Amino acid sequence: MDEWYQLDVEQNLKKLDVDLSVGLDAAEAQRRLERYGANELVERDQKRFCGNS
């Protein structure tokens, strides 16, 4: 199957079982939070190419 970034919006919405005009109800949002975790980025130290600070 194609990766999410290769699909158009409608295909992704169908794959994720989401109605764009309604979104997720609170119960479904909670289920997805428990299953997939929070939608957040973790900051990491970056390696520098030149070694300069």
BELFEN-V390139 format. One record per residue. N is the residue number from 1. SS is DSSP state (H for helix, E for strand, L for the rest). OMEGA is omega in whole degrees, 0 to 359 (999 if undefined). BURIAL is I if it has 24 or more other C-alpha atoms within 12 Angstrom, else O. Layout:
# BELFEN-V390139
n:N ss:SS omega:OMEGA burial:BURIAL
n:N ss:SS omega:OMEGA burial:BURIAL
This chain:
# BELFEN-V390139
n:1 ss:L omega:180 burial:O
n:2 ss:L omega:174 burial:O
n:3 ss:L omega:183 burial:O
n:4 ss:H omega:183 burial:O
n:5 ss:H omega:178 burial:O
n:6 ss:H omega:182 burial:O
n:7 ss:L omega:175 burial:O
n:8 ss:L omega:185 burial:O
n:9 ss:H omega:182 burial:O
n:10 ss:H omega:179 burial:O
n:11 ss:H omega:179 burial:O
n:12 ss:H omega:178 burial:O
n:13 ss:H omega:179 burial:O
n:14 ss:H omega:180 burial:O
n:15 ss:H omega:181 burial:O
n:16 ss:H omega:180 burial:O
n:17 ss:L omega:182 burial:O
n:18 ss:L omega:172 burial:O
n:19 ss:L omega:185 burial:O
n:20 ss:L omega:182 burial:O
n:21 ss:L omega:183 burial:O
n:22 ss:L omega:184 burial:O
n:23 ss:L omega:180 burial:O
n:24 ss:L omega:172 burial:O
n:25 ss:L omega:186 burial:O
n:26 ss:H omega:182 burial:O
n:27 ss:H omega:180 burial:O
n:28 ss:H omega:177 burial:O
n:29 ss:H omega:179 burial:O
n:30 ss:H omega:178 burial:O
n:31 ss:H omega:181 burial:O
n:32 ss:H omega:176 burial:O
n:33 ss:H omega:179 burial:O
n:34 ss:H omega:183 burial:O
n:35 ss:H omega:187 burial:O
n:36 ss:H omega:182 burial:O
n:37 ss:L omega:182 burial:O
n:38 ss:L omega:178 burial:O
n:39 ss:L omega:183 burial:O
n:40 ss:L omega:177 burial:O
n:41 ss:L omega:178 burial:O
n:42 ss:L omega:180 burial:O
n:43 ss:L omega:179 burial:O
n:44 ss:L omega:173 burial:O
n:45 ss:L omega:179 burial:O
n:46 ss:L omega:174 burial:O
n:47 ss:L omega:181 burial:O
n:48 ss:L omega:182 burial:O
n:49 ss:L omega:184 burial:O
n:50 ss:L omega:182 burial:O
n:51 ss:L omega:177 burial:O
n:52 ss:L omega:179 burial:O
n:53 ss:L omega:999 burial:O
